[in-house]
Amino acid sequence: MFGNKVVAQVACDVFQLLISHWEHLQRLDPTLPKKIIEIFVATIAFLLPSAEHSTVEADKKLMVSLLLCLLDWCMAVPLSLLLEPITKSSSEPHSPSKAPLLDYIYRVLHCCVSGSNLHTQQSHYLLSLSDLSSDYDLMLGQVKSFEPPPSQMTPADFGNLLTVAEEKRRRNIELIPLSARMVMTHLVNHLGHHPLSGGPALLHSLVSENHDNPYVESSELSCEVFKSPNLQLFVFNDSTLVSYLQIPAETPTAGQPPHPSSQVRVIVRDISGKYSWDGTILYCTTQEDSVEAGVFHPVDPPSKTCNTHSRHQPTSIKGQYKTHCSVSDSLSNFCEEDEVDVLDKLLEELSHSSPECLPQPRLRLNQPAPSPHGMNLEQENAILEAILRQTQQEEEQVRKWDADVSFRAACQRVPSHQEPKAPFYFCRLLLNDLGMNSWDRRKSFHLLKKNSKLLRELKNLDSRQCRETHKIAVFYIGEGQEDKCSILSNSAGSQAYEDFVSGLGWEVDLATHCGFMGGLQRNGSTGLTAPYYATSTVEVIFHVSTRMPSDSDDSLTKKLRHLGNDEVHIVWSEHTRDYRRGIIPTDFGDVLIIIYPMKNHMYFIQIMKKPQVPFFGPLFNGAIVTGTLLPSLVRATCINASRAIKSRLTLYQSLYPFTSLPDCCV
């Protein structure tokens, strides 16, 4: 491995600086940005086996710098460039088409997370330096594979209570896998759609569990949220915090299909930030939809009784009959009415065709038989009345049975939709559809207890920035100004100074700015606007002295407090004398980057830093820069200077925006 880690680190910083000029590099050589990314991927795969087990902290920091630089290059170039196949070596002109560059990026990141064992097993899937064009062949030497030292401890060997030295060792072991996992998650979440429609200041969701919650009246995350029956919190794979919240759905507009009255909000917190998704059932069948779709709804028709009487003969009931419609006839609304006595005609035909059947000659079968012997007319009429009365009672009973529902067969109806009333119903439905309730996921998906400890950790987690943040002070010194009051009283500067400030970042309205504020207020007491710069991994806000009010002593005191507390100061001096440390009294200001305008749009750079501040670049003391490159070079130097200062903090995770999930009770 290359021995001088400082030079390698500076080279990585230079590549970081070239990201803002990738379009210019592409104009010089259309394939140059892609080849730079290929070199990074191959170099990481080349250095991984030795760096993973190295006990030298600089080896791991270099790997982290390479990973983060690879991330920034991937986020800067178009996605279409990453989907192109890798640059083939001239020794393999007829090799089959290779996988896209993005595939190799994810492969090497996966190996960094899983360890060198997977790297050895899948080395033929990774991108090596020999696969690249011979024009970019690098002399990196040979790395001998070796087993990790037996005395090296794993993260599981440490207890819960660690000393500072032990904690440093634990983080040193996890540094490369943790950084690679963050890079991979960042690419999955943001590649191809950053910045968002809300601007580069917005990277993660600002939605919390109390928003749109009908059971919560508080505008902030509080204990009241945990009393909501429509909210549950889970932890997935011990690395992702997931909240499921059932909220009222928006009223559908005209022409949209109907949907339930509730929808599900999923809030995800992981190593790369916080994200929120709203989900709802796209379509649900209602009774109106069923009618439109032609679904048959049976309607119970009224019972119908059809009465047909033949000629009434006073001496016989033979000619009288009555037809009753059955229940099946009533469903079809049809009742057959017969006006001919079929039995009478049949008996008459039998009398002619089969006279041997006649009991008496000349007496047809359909003729009434003579009255029984010993029966008078009164008895016969009494019998007829009894029979008619019985017939009437039977008809009345049949009508009652037809009207009684209990005697009728119930028709089968289509089940109707019932709106679920449970406050967590749709969340449970979504969890089940995603497979989170399966037995296989039970080991990695756990329900959290909603208590004060979880609330405290949630607030702490949401208060942390998911990007690296820096705040930089900017002073303007006019000709002849040598004291604090005159410098802080400046409300504007020269045109060259204003052009420089506008090149540091874009102006944001502090009243509506949703990104990193750096302590500035929204009420206008610290100014109305401020220069702001952001990528998907870094946020920088500049405290510009000429943007802050200076119309009173209180304003000057507040201005000095904000500017003096910054650790990196940019001083634009148009004074004939050199700037002296101490003109702005402060215990901070560890690094001073002083800019002196020269002729022909050239600028002299003077860098003052405290002895304990580590080395940083790309600008150095005595550099002369053109006005075109001045803003970007000064901004990059300020970011690296701020990183160098923060690296002196105890347990600071160098070059990595460390975000941890809360340790909650399950």
C-alpha positions in Angstrom: 0.0 0.0 0.0 1.1 3.5 -0.6 3.0 4.6 2.5 2.3 8.3 2.8 -1.3 8.6 4.0 -1.2 12.4 4.2 -0.4 12.7 0.5 -3.1 10.2 -0.3 -5.6 12.1 1.8 -4.7 15.4 0.1 -5.2 13.7 -3.3 -8.6 12.5 -2.2 -9.5 16.1 -1.1 -8.4 17.4 -4.5 -10.7 14.9 -6.2 -13.4 16.2 -3.9 -12.7 19.7 -5.1 -12.9 18.6 -8.7 -16.5 17.5 -8.3 -17.8 21.0 -8.8 -15.9 21.1 -12.1 -17.0 17.7 -13.5 -18.8 19.3 -16.4 -15.7 21.2 -17.4 -13.7 17.9 -17.2 -16.3 16.2 -19.4 -15.9 18.9 -22.0 -12.2 18.1 -22.1 -12.7 14.4 -22.2 -16.3 12.9 -22.3 -15.2 9.7 -20.6 -13.1 11.4 -17.8 -15.7 11.6 -15.0 -16.7 8.0 -15.5 -13.1 6.9 -15.5 -12.5 8.8 -12.2 -15.3 6.9 -10.6 -14.0 3.6 -12.0 -10.6 4.3 -10.5 -12.2 5.0 -7.1 -14.2 1.7 -7.2 -11.2 -0.3 -8.2 -9.0 1.4 -5.6 -11.4 0.7 -2.8 -11.6 -2.9 -3.8 -7.8 -3.0 -3.9 -7.2 -1.5 -0.5 -10.1 -3.2 1.4 -8.5 -6.5 2.5 -5.5 -4.7 4.2 -7.3 -1.6 5.5 -10.1 -3.6 7.1 -7.7 -5.4 9.5 -5.2 -2.6 9.9 -4.6 -1.2 13.3 -3.4 2.1 11.9 -6.2 4.7 12.1 -5.0 6.6 9.0 -5.6 3.5 6.8 -9.3 3.4 7.8 -9.7 7.2 7.5 -8.3 7.1 4.0 -10.8 4.4 3.1 -13.6 6.4 4.6 -12.5 9.5 2.6 -12.4 7.3 -0.6 -16.0 6.1 0.1 -17.3 9.6 0.8 -15.6 11.0 -2.3 -17.1 8.2 -4.4 -20.5 9.1 -3.0 -20.2 12.8 -3.9 -19.0 11.9 -7.4 -22.0 9.5 -7.9 -24.4 12.2 -6.7 -22.9 14.9 -8.9 -22.8 13.1 -12.3 -26.0 12.2 -14.2 -27.5 8.8 -13.4 -27.2 7.8 -17.1 -23.4 8.0 -16.8 -23.5 5.5 -14.0 -25.6 3.1 -16.0 -23.0 2.9 -18.8 -20.8 -0.2 -18.9 -17.3 0.1 -17.5 -14.4 1.2 -19.7 -12.9 -2.0 -21.2 -9.2 -2.7 -21.2 -7.5 -2.8 -24.5 -6.4 -6.4 -23.8 -10.0 -7.5 -23.8 -11.4 -6.1 -27.1 -13.8 -8.9 -27.7 -15.0 -9.4 -24.1 -18.8 -9.6 -23.6 -20.6 -6.5 -22.4 -20.1 -5.9 -18.8 -22.5 -4.8 -16.1 -23.1 -1.1 -15.6 -20.7 0.9 -13.4 -23.4 1.4 -10.8 -23.6 -2.4 -10.3 -19.8 -2.5 -9.5 -20.3 0.4 -7.1 -22.9 -1.5 -5.1 -20.8 -4.6 -5.2 -17.7 -3.0 -3.6 -19.9 -1.2 -1.0 -21.5 -4.6 -0.1 -18.1 -6.1 0.3 -17.0 -3.2 2.6 -20.1 -3.8 4.8 -19.8 -7.6 4.8 -16.0 -7.9 5.2 -13.0 -9.2 3.5 -14.2 -12.8 3.6 -17.0 -11.9 1.1 -14.5 -9.8 -0.8 -12.3 -13.0 -1.3 -15.3 -15.1 -2.3 -16.6 -12.6 -4.8 -13.4 -11.1 -6.1 -14.3 -12.0 -9.6 -17.5 -9.9 -9.4 -15.5 -6.8 -8.3 -13.9 -4.2 -10.5 -10.1 -4.4 -10.4 -7.5 -2.1 -11.8 -6.5 -4.6 -14.4 -10.1 -4.4 -15.8 -9.6 -0.7 -16.7 -8.0 0.8 -19.7 -4.2 0.7 -19.8 -4.1 4.5 -20.1 -5.2 4.7 -16.4 -3.0 1.9 -15.0 -1.7 2.8 -11.6 1.4 1.6 -9.8 -0.1 0.8 -6.4 2.2 -2.2 -5.6 1.1 -5.5 -4.2 -1.0 -6.0 -1.1 -0.3 -9.3 0.7 -3.4 -10.9 2.2 -3.1 -11.7 5.8 -5.4 -12.9 8.6 -6.5 -10.4 11.2 -4.3 -10.4 14.4 -5.5 -12.8 17.0 -5.6 -10.1 19.6 -7.9 -7.9 17.6 -11.2 -7.5 19.4 -14.6 -7.5 17.7 -17.4 -5.0 18.6 -19.2 -7.8 20.5 -16.3 -8.2 22.9 -16.8 -4.7 24.4 -19.1 -4.2 27.3 -21.8 -1.6 27.7 -19.5 0.8 29.7 -16.4 1.6 27.8 -13.5 3.9 28.4 -12.7 6.6 25.8 -9.8 4.5 24.5 -12.0 1.4 24.2 -14.8 3.4 22.5 -12.3 4.7 20.0 -11.2 1.2 19.2 -14.7 0.0 18.8 -15.6 2.8 16.4 -12.3 2.2 14.6 -13.3 -1.4 13.9 -16.8 -0.3 12.7 -15.6 2.7 10.7 -15.4 1.2 7.2 -18.6 -1.0 7.4 -20.6 1.8 8.9 -19.4 4.4 6.3 -20.1 1.9 3.5 -23.6 1.2 4.8 -24.3 4.9 5.0 -23.0 5.5 1.4 -25.1 2.6 0.1 -28.3 3.8 1.9 -27.7 7.4 0.7 -27.4 6.2 -2.9 -30.5 4.2 -2.7 -32.5 7.1 -1.2 -31.2 10.0 -3.2 -29.5 8.9 -6.4 -31.3 10.4 -9.4 -33.7 12.7 -7.5 -31.6 15.2 -5.6 -32.3 18.1 -5.1 -35.9 17.7 -4.4 -38.6 20.0 -5.6 -38.3 22.0 -2.3 -34.7 22.8 -3.1 -31.3 21.4 -1.9 -31.9 22.6 1.6 -34.5 19.9 2.1 -33.1 16.4 2.2 -35.2 14.5 4.7 -38.8 14.6 5.9 -39.9 17.2 8.4 -43.1 15.3 9.2 -43.4 13.8 12.7 -45.9 11.6 14.5 -47.9 14.5 15.8 -48.7 16.0 12.4 -52.2 15.3 11.0 -52.9 13.1 14.1 -56.5 13.5 15.1 -55.7 12.3 18.6 -53.0 14.9 19.2 -53.4 18.7 19.7 -49.8 19.5 20.4 -47.7 21.1 17.7 -44.6 19.3 18.9 -43.6 15.8 19.6 -44.7 15.1 23.2 -46.0 12.3 25.5 -49.5 13.0 24.2 -48.5 11.3 20.9 -47.8 8.0 22.6 -51.4 7.9 23.9 -52.7 7.8 20.4 -54.3 4.4 19.5 -53.5 4.9 15.9 -49.7 4.9 16.3 -47.2 2.1 16.8 -43.4 2.2 16.6 -41.2 -0.6 15.4 -37.5 -1.3 15.0 -36.3 -3.3 12.0 -33.0 -5.1 11.8 -31.8 -3.1 14.8 -30.9 -0.3 12.4 -34.2 1.3 11.2 -36.9 2.9 13.2 -40.4 2.7 11.6 -43.5 4.5 12.8 -46.9 3.4 11.5 -49.6 6.1 11.9 -53.2 6.0 10.7 -54.5 9.4 9.7 -57.7 10.8 8.1 -57.6 10.6 4.3 -58.0 13.6 2.0 -61.4 14.1 0.5 -61.3 12.8 -3.1 -61.9 15.2 -5.9 -64.5 14.8 -8.6 -63.7 12.0 -11.0 -61.4 10.2 -8.6 -62.3 6.6 -7.4 -63.6 6.3 -3.9 -61.2 5.4 -1.1 -61.4 4.7 2.6 -61.7 7.5 5.1 -58.2 6.7 6.5 -54.7 6.3 5.2 -51.4 5.1 6.5 -48.4 7.2 7.1 -45.0 5.5 7.5 -42.1 7.5 9.0 -38.7 5.8 8.6 -35.6 6.9 10.4 -32.3 5.2 9.4 -28.6 5.9 9.1 -29.1 8.3 6.2 -32.0 10.4 7.5 -35.8 10.5 8.0 -38.4 9.8 5.4 -42.2 9.8 5.3 -44.6 8.0 3.0 -48.4 8.3 2.8 -50.3 5.2 1.5 -53.9 4.5 0.9 -56.0 1.8 -0.8 -56.4 2.9 -4.4 -59.9 1.6 -4.9 -62.7 0.1 -2.8 -66.0 -1.2 -4.0 -69.1 0.7 -2.8 -72.8 0.0 -3.3 -73.0 2.6 -6.1 -70.1 0.9 -7.9 -71.8 -2.4 -7.7 -75.0 -1.0 -9.4 -72.8 0.5 -12.1 -71.0 -2.7 -12.6 -74.3 -4.5 -13.2 -74.4 -6.6 -10.0 -77.9 -8.0 -9.5 -79.7 -6.9 -6.4 -82.8 -9.2 -6.0 -86.0 -7.3 -5.0 -88.7 -9.2 -3.2 -91.9 -9.0 -5.4 -95.2 -8.9 -3.6 -97.0 -12.2 -3.3 -99.7 -12.7 -5.9 -102.8 -14.9 -5.6 -104.7 -15.6 -8.8 -108.3 -16.7 -8.5 -110.2 -18.1 -11.4 -113.7 -19.4 -11.1 -115.7 -21.4 -13.6 -119.4 -21.4 -13.9 -120.9 -21.9 -10.5 -123.4 -24.8 -10.3 -125.7 -24.6 -7.3 -125.9 -28.4 -6.9 -122.2 -29.2 -7.3 -118.8 -27.8 -6.6 -117.3 -29.7 -9.6 -117.2 -26.7 -11.8 -115.5 -24.5 -9.2 -111.7 -24.4 -8.9 -109.0 -22.0 -7.7 -105.3 -21.7 -8.6 -102.8 -20.5 -6.1 -99.4 -19.1 -7.2 -96.5 -20.8 -5.4 -93.6 -18.9 -3.9 -91.4 -19.6 -7.0 -94.2 -18.2 -9.2 -94.3 -15.0 -7.2 -90.5 -14.5 -7.6 -90.9 -14.7 -11.4 -94.0 -12.4 -11.2 -95.9 -15.0 -13.2 -99.0 -16.9 -12.4 -100.7 -19.2 -15.0 -104.5 -18.9 -15.1 -106.5 -21.8 -16.7 -110.1 -21.0 -17.8 -110.9 -24.7 -18.9 -111.8 -27.5 -16.5 -109.4 -30.1 -17.7 -110.9 -32.9 -15.5 -114.4 -32.3 -16.8 -113.2 -32.5 -20.4 -111.2 -35.7 -19.6 -114.2 -37.4 -18.0 -116.4 -36.4 -21.0 -113.9 -37.8 -23.5 -113.6 -41.1 -21.5 -117.4 -41.4 -21.6 -117.3 -41.4 -25.4 -114.2 -43.4 -26.0 -114.6 -46.0 -23.3 -118.3 -46.6 -22.6 -117.4 -49.7 -20.7 -116.2 -47.5 -17.9 -119.7 -45.9 -17.4 -121.2 -47.1 -14.1 -124.7 -46.6 -15.6 -125.7 -46.5 -19.3 -126.3 -43.1 -20.8 -124.8 -41.5 -17.7 -121.6 -39.7 -18.6 -118.7 -39.7 -16.2 -118.6 -35.9 -16.0 -122.3 -35.7 -15.0 -123.1 -35.3 -11.3 -124.1 -38.5 -9.6 -127.6 -38.8 -8.2 -128.1 -37.8 -4.6 -127.5 -40.5 -2.0 -130.6 -42.3 -0.8 -132.1 -40.8 2.4 -130.5 -37.3 1.9 -132.7 -34.4 1.4 -131.9 -31.0 -0.1 -131.3 -29.3 3.2 -128.6 -31.8 4.2 -127.0 -31.4 0.8 -126.8 -27.6 1.1 -125.4 -27.9 4.6 -122.6 -30.2 3.3 -121.9 -27.7 0.4 -121.7 -24.8 2.8 -119.3 -26.8 5.1 -117.1 -27.6 2.1 -117.1 -24.0 0.8 -116.4 -22.7 4.3 -113.4 -25.1 4.6 -112.1 -24.0 1.2 -112.4 -20.3 2.2 -110.5 -21.0 5.5 -107.8 -22.8 3.5 -107.4 -19.9 1.1 -107.2 -17.5 4.0 -104.4 -19.6 5.6 -102.5 -19.8 2.3 -102.7 -16.0 2.0 -101.3 -15.7 5.6 -98.4 -18.1 4.7 -97.6 -16.1 1.6 -97.3 -12.9 3.6 -95.3 -14.5 6.4 -91.5 -14.1 5.7 -90.5 -17.0 7.9 -92.2 -19.4 5.5 -90.3 -18.1 2.5 -86.7 -19.0 1.4 -84.3 -16.1 1.9 -82.5 -15.0 -1.3 -78.7 -14.8 -1.2 -77.4 -11.2 -1.2 -74.0 -9.8 -2.1 -72.1 -8.9 1.1 -71.9 -5.1 1.6 -68.7 -3.2 2.4 -68.3 -2.2 6.0 -65.9 0.7 6.8 -63.4 -0.5 9.5 -63.6 1.4 12.7 -60.4 0.3 14.4 -57.9 3.2 14.6 -55.0 1.0 13.6 -56.8 -1.3 11.1 -55.2 0.0 7.9 -51.7 0.1 9.5 -52.1 -3.6 10.5 -53.3 -4.4 7.0 -50.3 -2.7 5.4 -47.9 -4.5 7.8 -49.4 -7.8 6.9 -49.2 -7.0 3.1 -45.6 -6.1 3.5 -44.9 -9.4 5.2 -43.8 -7.8 8.5 -46.2 -10.1 10.4 -44.8 -13.3 9.0 -42.9 -15.7 11.3 -39.7 -15.1 9.3 -39.7 -11.4 10.1 -40.5 -11.8 13.8 -36.8 -12.1 14.6 -35.9 -8.8 13.0 -39.1 -6.7 13.4 -39.9 -5.7 17.0 -42.6 -3.5 18.6 -41.2 -0.7 20.8 -42.6 0.4 24.2 -43.9 3.9 24.1 -42.3 5.5 27.1 -40.5 8.7 28.0 -37.1 7.2 27.1 -38.2 6.5 23.5 -39.7 10.0 23.3 -36.4 11.5 24.4 -34.4 9.5 21.9 -36.8 10.5 19.1 -36.4 14.2 19.8 -32.7 13.7 20.0 -32.6 11.8 16.7 -34.7 14.4 14.9 -32.6 17.3 16.2 -29.5 15.8 14.6 -28.6 16.9 11.1 -28.5 14.1 8.5 -25.7 16.0 6.7 -22.4 17.4 7.7 -22.9 21.0 8.8 -20.6 23.9 8.9 -21.0 27.6 9.8 -18.4 30.1 8.5 -18.0 33.8 9.5 -17.3 36.4 6.8 -15.9 39.9 7.6 -15.4 42.9 5.3 -12.6 45.3 6.2 -12.6 48.6 4.2 -9.6 50.8 3.7 -8.5 52.4 6.9 -10.6 50.2 9.2 -8.6 48.8 12.1 -11.0 48.5 15.1 -13.9 46.3 15.9 -16.7 48.8 15.8 -15.9 50.2 12.3 -15.5 46.7 10.9 -18.8 45.4 12.4 -20.6 48.6 11.3 -20.2 47.8 7.6 -23.5 47.2 5.9 -22.0 46.7 2.4 -18.7 46.1 0.7 -17.0 46.6 -2.6 -18.3 45.1 -5.8 -15.5 42.5 -5.8 -16.5 41.5 -2.3 -20.2 41.2 -3.1 -19.3 39.0 -6.1 -17.2 36.8 -3.9 -19.9 36.4 -1.3 -22.5 35.6 -4.0 -20.1 32.9 -5.2 -19.9 31.2 -1.8 -23.5 30.1 -2.0 -27.0 31.2 -2.9 -29.0 33.6 -0.9 -31.8 32.1 1.3 -34.6 33.8 3.1 -34.0 33.1 6.8 -37.7 33.4 7.6 -38.6 30.4 5.4 -35.3 28.6 5.1 -35.8 24.9 6.0 -32.1 23.9 6.1 -29.2 24.4 8.5 -29.5 27.8 10.2 -26.2 27.9 12.1 -27.8 29.8 15.0 -29.3 32.5 12.8 -32.8 33.7 13.8 -36.0 33.8 11.6 -37.3 37.0 13.2 -34.8 39.3 11.3 -32.6 40.1 14.3 -29.7 38.5 12.5 -30.5 39.6 9.0 -33.0 38.8 6.4 -30.9 36.6 4.1 -27.6 34.7 4.2 -25.5 32.8 1.7 -26.1 29.0 1.9 -24.5 26.1 0.1 -25.6 22.5 0.2 -25.0 19.1 -1.5 -26.6 15.8 -0.5 -23.9 15.3 2.1 -22.8 18.8 3.3 -24.5 22.0 4.4 -22.7 25.3 4.9 -24.2 28.6 6.0 -22.2 31.8 6.0 -22.6 34.4 8.8 -21.8 37.5 6.7 -21.2 40.6 8.7 -22.6 43.0 6.1 -25.9 41.0 6.0 -26.6 41.5 9.7 -28.1 44.7 11.1 -25.8 47.1 12.9 -28.1 50.1 13.7 -27.7 49.8 17.5 -25.3 48.6 20.2 -27.5 45.6 20.8 -27.3 44.7 17.2 -23.5 45.0 17.2 -23.3 42.8 20.3 -25.5 40.2 18.7 -23.5 40.3 15.5 -20.2 39.9 17.3 -21.6 36.9 19.3 -22.7 35.1 16.1 -19.6 35.9 14.1 -17.1 35.5 17.0 -18.4 32.0 17.9 -17.6 30.6 14.5 -14.4 28.6 14.4 -13.5 29.5 10.8 -13.3 33.1 9.7 -13.1 34.5 6.2 -11.7 38.1 6.2 -11.9 40.2 3.1 -9.4 43.0 3.7 -9.0 46.0 1.4 -6.8 47.7 4.0 -3.2 48.5 3.1 -2.0 46.8 6.3 -2.1 43.1 7.0 -4.9 41.9 9.2 -3.9 41.1 12.8 -5.5 38.4 14.9 -7.3 40.0 17.8 -9.0 42.8 16.0 -12.2 40.8 16.4 -11.9 39.6 20.1 -13.0 36.0 20.4 -11.9 32.8 22.0 -12.8 30.9 18.8 -11.7 31.7 15.2 -9.2 28.8 15.2 -8.6 29.3 11.4 -8.5 32.7 9.6 -8.5 32.8 5.8 -7.6 36.3 4.8 -8.1 37.5 1.2 -6.2 40.5 -0.1 -7.3 41.8 -3.5 -4.5 42.4 -6.0 -4.4 43.7 -9.6 -5.9 41.9 -12.6 -8.5 40.1 -10.6 -5.9 38.1 -8.6 -6.1 37.5 -4.9 -3.5 36.8 -2.3 -4.4 34.2 0.4 -3.1 34.3 4.0 -4.0 31.5 6.3 -3.6 31.8 10.1 -4.4 28.8 12.3 -3.8 27.8 15.8 -0.9 25.3 16.3 -3.1 22.4 17.4 -5.3 22.5 14.2 -4.3 19.7 11.8 -3.3 20.2 8.2 -6.0 21.1 5.7 -6.2 22.4 2.1 -6.6 22.9 -0.8 -5.5 26.6 -0.3 -2.3 27.3 1.6 -0.7 30.3 3.1 0.7 32.5 0.3 -1.5 31.1 -2.5 -2.5 33.5 -5.3 -5.9 32.7 -6.9 -7.9 34.1 -9.8 -11.3 35.7 -9.1 -13.1 33.0 -11.0 -11.9 30.1 -8.8 -11.7 32.1 -5.6 -15.2 31.4 -4.1 -15.1 27.6 -4.7 -11.6 27.2 -3.4 -12.2 29.3 -0.3 -15.5 27.4 0.4 -13.7 24.0 0.0 -10.8 25.2 2.3 -13.3 26.4 4.9 -15.1 23.0 4.9 -11.8 21.2 5.3 -10.7 23.6 8.0 -13.9 23.1 9.9 -13.4 19.3 9.6 -9.9 19.6 10.9 -11.0 21.6 13.9 -13.8 19.1 14.7 -11.4 16.2 14.5 -9.8 17.3 17.7 -13.0 16.7 19.6 -13.2 13.6 21.8 -14.9 10.7 20.1 -15.6 12.8 17.0 -16.3 10.5 14.0 -14.0 12.0 11.4 -15.4 12.7 7.9 -18.7 11.0 8.8 -22.0 12.5 9.9 -22.5 10.0 12.7 -26.2 9.3 13.3 -27.2 6.5 15.7 -30.6 5.0 16.4 -32.1 5.2 19.9 -31.4 2.3 22.2 -35.0 1.6 23.2 -36.7 -1.1 25.2 -38.4 -3.7 23.1 
